[in-house]
Structures are given as C-alpha cells and as structure tokens.
Amino acid sequence: MEKMKFFRFASFALAVAAAALSFVCCSNDDDAEELVGNWVKVSDFDGVARCSAVTFTVDGTVYVAAGGYGGYKYRLNDLWRFNENSGTWTEMASMPGEARTYAVAFSTNKYGYVGLGYNGDTYLQDFWRYDPTTDTWQEVAEFGGSARRAAVAFSVNGTGYVGCGYDGNHLKDFWKYDEESDRWIQVTSIGGSKRIGASAFVIDGIAYVVGGENNSDVVTDFWAYDASTDTWTEKRKIANVSDDDYDDDYGTIARSYGAAFTMYGLGYFTCGEKSGSGMTSTWEYNPAKDRWTERTSFEAGTRSESVGFSINDRGFVLTGKSGTYQYDDMWEFFPRDEYDELD
C-alpha cells in the first residue's frame, strides 16, 4: 500500500513539474509574441552604399551627408536631400571640406552643420554650414574642442551641441555653437563615462545621450541634458541593476554606433554593435516614466553605423555596415503595428 502511495505521489509530482515547465515555455513564447512594432523596407537610398554617415533636418527636410564605403577605403563629402512625400532622394551640393567618416551634424532654424570626423590620416576640427535656400556651403568657426572622431551631436531649440568622441583619448566635454557670433562655447561636460559612438535624441527640449563605448566596453549610464539650465541628469541605467522586473532584459540596450530617432514623444534606439557583434534589438524610451520597452527587432539583420532620423512622427533607419559590407537600404518603423514578416 505504501509503495502504491509513493508511485501516485511521484506521478503527481512529475505531472506538476511538466505543467510548470509547459507554463514557463508558453510564457516565454507569449513574451516573444508580445513584442510589437513592424519594420517596412522603403525606397533605397540613392547615394553610394555607406556607413558612418550623418544626418540633419532643416525646416522639415532631411539631409544625409558624408560617410565611407569599400571598408573605409573611400570617404565621402556628398549631400542628399530626402523627399518625404515621394520617398525619393536628390543629390545636392557636396560639402567643400574634406571627405570624412565619423563626423557629426546638427541643425539650427535655418542651416545644417557638418564637422569633425576622420579623413583616413588625421582627426578633423573644421565645421561647415549648409544653406538649403541656396544649396551652398560656407566654412564656419573651427570647433572649440580638440579635433576628434565619433563624437555625438544634437540640436535643442535651434542651437547645436557637440561632445564626447575620441582624439587619441576618450572624451566627455561638450560645446555649443553660437550661430550669431560664430563661436563655440564650452558647456557642462556629460556626467559618468567618457564615450565614443554614442547616439542622441531630443524630446520636448531635453536631449538624451545613450550608448557608446569607453576602452572597448559599452557604457551603461544614460544621461539627459537640459540646455536651459546647462545641467545633466542621470537617468536609469541601461543595465539590469535592480531587483525589480522592469530592467531584467536591459542588458541588450547598451551598444555603440546605434541609430536613434523619436516619434510621438518617445525615443527609439536600434542597430549598433556590442563587443564587435552587430545588434538588431529595438528599444523604446518613455521619458515620463524613465523606462525602456523592447519592440520588434530591426528586420534587415545586424548592422552598425547606420543613420536614424524622424520626420513628422515617422522614423527611419538607413545605410550602415556589417563587417566590411556597406548598405544602401532604408527602413521605416511602425512602433504600434504587429510584426508582419511578409510586408
């Protein structure tokens, strides 16, 4: 009788364990299915396939410039304008300055600016202003900090800011450009880690700097800049650092050379690389909650050094590289749509 009870108990225990395992597996599958967002391939970029390009937006029009191809054997100084309505690209006047990779760009209310970077031999310190009304370029004041590559730039309320990067050492200084006086003014350095290959997006007049690497390790501190007070505030780290559930998967956010853009008051961060491997995971940042939510991964495969931009609450990612291969495709992200592998 005792033996019979034992077998019944053992059978019951195995059944419970199997059910629990089934529940866990199904829950994991359900979690994967809960990721929303859909990437749709749109018209290819008309220029040469490239990586490490830059982008700026003036008066609702997007421009893409510079970059490299052929495994960095060739560098570019061309400029392309995007027509949102037709989805087509038009080549504009090339920047007179040296062809370059790892440059930065920002815009003011009237002009776009491109500068810094690497010409294959030296780091660059020059800056150039583009006037879209005349399709012309003019050199402006040399950058106030050191010549460098892989810095990060953003625009807040019509003023451009540039910082971090690499000049032989990793950097964390920041500078703003005074368009009226044509001079650079040093502002408060970003807190935390020095970094190269960081990304930035701006929401409601606050700039957010995310990602990058320092001494070959991705950085996990995440910062917001308020230009009105010249202050940086550290936000939640993009790593699993708490006992709460919200950050359990945050380990896939940190990366360098990612693509960032905004839509509907939310930030998006995708592509890039970590420890030499390309990334596809896509994350959405809600500044009101200071929380990240994972969305559907970038569908075109791993790549870094892509360009990300937004226009009229539409977000796009284009170009980039994987190993020595450069891309010229362009993808639009629909963050609230269900994933459709056949579109």
C-alpha positions in Angstrom: 0.0 0.0 0.0 2.8 2.4 0.9 4.5 1.6 -2.4 1.3 2.5 -4.3 1.0 5.8 -2.5 4.6 6.6 -3.4 4.1 5.9 -7.1 0.9 8.0 -7.1 2.8 10.9 -5.4 5.7 10.6 -7.8 3.4 10.6 -10.8 1.6 13.6 -9.4 4.9 15.5 -8.8 6.1 14.7 -12.3 2.8 16.0 -13.8 3.1 19.2 -11.8 6.7 19.7 -12.9 5.7 19.1 -16.5 2.8 21.5 -16.3 5.1 24.1 -14.7 7.7 23.6 -17.5 5.0 23.9 -20.1 3.7 27.1 -18.5 7.2 28.6 -18.5 7.8 27.7 -22.1 4.4 29.1 -23.2 5.0 32.2 -21.1 8.4 32.8 -22.9 6.7 32.3 -26.3 4.0 34.7 -25.3 6.6 37.2 -24.2 8.3 37.0 -27.6 4.9 37.4 -29.3 4.1 40.4 -27.2 6.8 42.5 -28.9 5.1 44.9 -31.2 6.4 47.1 -34.0 6.9 46.5 -37.6 9.8 47.4 -39.9 8.9 48.1 -43.6 11.5 48.4 -46.4 11.0 51.6 -48.4 12.8 53.1 -51.3 16.6 52.6 -51.2 18.9 55.5 -50.5 20.0 56.9 -53.9 23.6 57.5 -52.9 26.6 55.2 -52.6 26.1 52.4 -50.0 27.9 53.7 -46.9 28.4 53.6 -43.2 29.2 56.3 -40.6 27.2 59.0 -42.5 25.5 61.9 -40.7 22.0 63.5 -40.9 20.4 66.8 -40.1 16.9 68.3 -40.6 16.2 71.9 -41.6 12.7 73.3 -41.9 11.2 69.8 -42.1 13.6 68.5 -44.7 16.1 65.7 -44.0 19.6 65.6 -45.4 22.2 62.8 -45.3 25.9 63.5 -45.8 29.4 62.0 -45.8 30.4 58.6 -44.6 32.6 55.8 -46.1 32.5 52.7 -48.2 34.8 50.0 -49.5 35.8 49.0 -46.0 36.7 52.7 -45.3 39.0 52.8 -48.3 36.9 55.6 -49.7 35.4 58.6 -47.9 32.6 60.9 -49.0 31.6 64.5 -48.7 28.4 64.4 -50.8 24.9 65.6 -49.6 21.5 64.1 -50.3 18.0 65.5 -49.6 15.0 63.3 -48.8 11.5 64.0 -50.1 9.2 62.5 -47.5 6.1 62.6 -49.8 7.7 60.7 -52.7 10.2 58.8 -50.7 13.0 59.8 -53.2 16.4 61.3 -52.8 18.1 64.2 -54.6 21.8 64.9 -54.6 22.7 68.4 -53.5 25.9 70.4 -53.5 28.8 68.5 -52.0 30.5 69.9 -48.9 33.7 71.7 -49.8 35.6 70.3 -46.8 37.5 67.0 -46.8 35.7 63.7 -47.3 35.2 62.0 -43.9 33.8 59.3 -41.7 32.7 59.6 -38.1 31.7 63.2 -38.5 28.8 64.9 -36.6 25.9 67.0 -37.8 23.2 69.3 -36.3 20.8 71.9 -37.4 19.5 75.3 -36.4 16.4 77.0 -37.6 17.9 78.0 -40.9 21.1 75.9 -41.5 22.6 72.5 -41.3 26.1 72.0 -39.9 28.6 69.1 -40.5 32.1 68.8 -39.0 34.8 66.9 -37.2 35.5 63.2 -38.2 38.4 61.3 -39.7 39.9 61.7 -43.2 41.9 58.5 -43.1 45.0 60.1 -41.7 44.0 62.7 -39.2 41.2 63.8 -37.0 39.4 66.9 -38.2 38.3 70.0 -36.4 36.6 72.0 -39.2 32.9 72.8 -39.4 30.7 73.7 -42.4 27.4 75.4 -42.7 24.8 74.4 -45.4 22.2 76.8 -46.6 19.2 74.9 -48.1 17.7 78.0 -49.7 20.8 78.5 -51.9 22.2 75.0 -51.9 25.6 76.4 -50.8 28.2 75.7 -48.1 30.3 78.0 -46.0 33.1 77.2 -43.6 32.4 78.5 -40.0 34.5 78.7 -36.9 36.7 75.8 -36.1 35.3 73.5 -33.3 36.2 74.8 -29.9 37.4 71.5 -28.5 40.0 69.2 -30.0 39.9 67.6 -33.4 38.1 64.3 -33.0 36.1 61.5 -34.4 32.9 59.6 -33.3 31.5 62.5 -31.3 27.8 63.0 -30.7 25.7 66.0 -31.6 22.1 67.2 -31.2 20.1 70.4 -31.5 17.9 71.9 -28.8 15.7 74.9 -29.6 17.7 75.9 -32.6 21.1 75.6 -31.0 23.7 72.8 -31.8 25.7 70.9 -29.2 28.7 68.6 -29.8 30.6 66.5 -27.3 32.4 63.3 -26.4 34.3 61.4 -29.1 38.0 60.4 -29.5 41.1 62.5 -30.1 43.6 59.9 -29.1 41.9 59.7 -25.7 38.2 59.2 -24.9 36.4 62.4 -24.2 33.3 63.8 -22.3 33.5 67.5 -22.9 30.6 69.4 -24.5 30.3 72.6 -26.6 27.5 74.6 -28.0 27.7 76.7 -31.2 26.6 80.3 -31.1 25.4 80.9 -34.6 25.0 84.7 -34.2 28.6 85.2 -33.1 30.1 82.2 -35.0 31.9 80.9 -32.0 31.9 77.8 -29.8 31.2 78.0 -26.1 32.1 75.2 -23.7 29.2 73.9 -21.5 29.0 71.4 -18.7 30.5 68.0 -19.6 28.3 65.0 -19.6 28.4 63.0 -16.3 29.6 59.5 -15.9 31.6 57.8 -18.6 33.6 59.2 -21.4 32.4 57.7 -24.7 32.7 57.4 -28.4 30.0 56.2 -30.8 27.1 57.4 -28.7 23.7 58.3 -30.0 21.3 61.2 -29.1 17.6 62.1 -29.5 15.6 65.1 -28.3 12.2 65.1 -26.7 10.4 68.2 -25.5 13.5 70.3 -25.5 15.5 67.7 -23.4 18.4 65.9 -25.1 19.2 62.3 -24.3 22.6 60.7 -24.9 22.6 56.9 -24.9 25.1 54.2 -25.6 28.7 54.5 -26.8 31.8 52.7 -25.6 34.8 53.6 -23.4 38.0 51.5 -23.6 36.2 48.9 -25.8 33.4 48.4 -23.3 29.9 49.6 -23.9 28.7 52.2 -21.3 25.5 51.7 -19.4 25.0 55.1 -17.9 22.3 57.2 -19.6 22.0 61.0 -19.4 19.6 63.8 -20.1 20.7 67.4 -20.8 18.6 70.5 -20.1 20.0 73.3 -22.2 18.0 75.9 -20.4 20.0 75.3 -17.2 23.1 73.7 -18.7 22.7 70.6 -16.5 22.9 66.9 -17.0 20.7 64.4 -15.1 21.5 60.7 -14.9 18.5 58.5 -15.8 18.0 54.8 -15.0 21.0 52.8 -16.2 20.5 50.7 -19.3 21.5 47.5 -17.5 20.0 45.1 -15.1 21.0 46.8 -11.8 17.9 46.4 -9.6 15.8 43.6 -8.1 12.7 44.8 -9.9 11.5 43.1 -13.1 11.5 46.2 -15.3 15.2 46.0 -16.1 15.7 42.2 -16.4 16.3 42.5 -20.2 18.0 45.8 -20.2 21.3 44.1 -21.0 20.5 44.3 -24.7 20.1 48.1 -24.8 23.7 49.1 -24.3 25.7 49.4 -27.6 27.8 51.8 -29.6 27.2 53.3 -33.1 23.5 52.7 -32.8 20.7 54.6 -34.6 18.3 56.8 -32.7 15.1 58.7 -33.6 11.9 59.9 -32.0 8.2 59.5 -32.6 5.1 60.7 -30.7 7.2 61.9 -27.7 9.1 58.6 -27.4 12.7 57.8 -28.2 13.9 54.7 -30.2 17.3 53.1 -30.3 18.3 50.2 -32.6 21.1 48.6 -34.6 24.7 49.3 -33.5 27.3 46.9 -32.1 28.4 45.4 -28.8 31.8 43.6 -28.3 32.3 43.6 -32.0 28.9 41.9 -32.8 26.1 43.7 -34.6 22.8 44.4 -32.9 19.2 44.2 -34.1 17.2 44.7 -30.9 15.0 47.8 -30.8 14.0 49.7 -27.7 11.5 52.5 -27.0 12.2 55.1 -24.3 9.4 56.8 -22.4 10.8 59.9 -20.7 7.7 60.4 -18.5 8.4 57.0 -16.8 12.1 56.8 -17.4 11.5 53.3 -18.7 12.6 51.3 -21.8 10.3 48.8 -23.6 11.6 46.3 -26.1 10.0 46.4 -29.6 10.3 44.2 -32.6 14.0 43.8 -33.7 15.3 45.6 -36.8 14.3 43.2 -39.6 17.2 43.7 -42.0 19.9 42.0 -40.0 22.7 43.2 -37.8 24.4 46.4 -38.7 26.1 49.4 -37.1 27.0 53.0 -38.0 23.5 53.5 -39.6 21.7 56.7 -39.9 18.4 57.3 -38.0 16.1 60.2 -38.4 12.5 61.3 -37.8 10.2 63.5 -39.8 6.5 64.2 -38.9 6.5 61.3 -36.4 7.9 58.9 -38.9 11.1 57.1 -38.0 13.6 55.7 -40.5 16.9 53.8 -40.4 19.2 53.5 -43.4 22.7 52.7 -44.6 25.3 51.2 -42.2 27.7 48.3 -42.2 28.2 44.7 -41.2 31.8 43.7 -41.2 33.3 45.3 -44.4 29.9 45.3 -46.2 28.0 48.7 -46.5 24.3 49.1 -47.0 22.1 51.5 -49.1 18.7 50.2 -48.0 16.2 52.2 -45.9 13.5 51.0 -43.4 10.6 52.7 -41.7 9.5 51.7 -38.3 5.8 51.5 -37.2 6.0 51.1 -33.4 2.4 50.2 -32.8 1.8 47.7 -35.6 2.1 44.0 -35.3 5.1 42.4 -36.8 4.5 41.2 -40.4 7.2 39.1 -41.9 5.6 39.3 -45.4 5.4 43.0 -45.9 
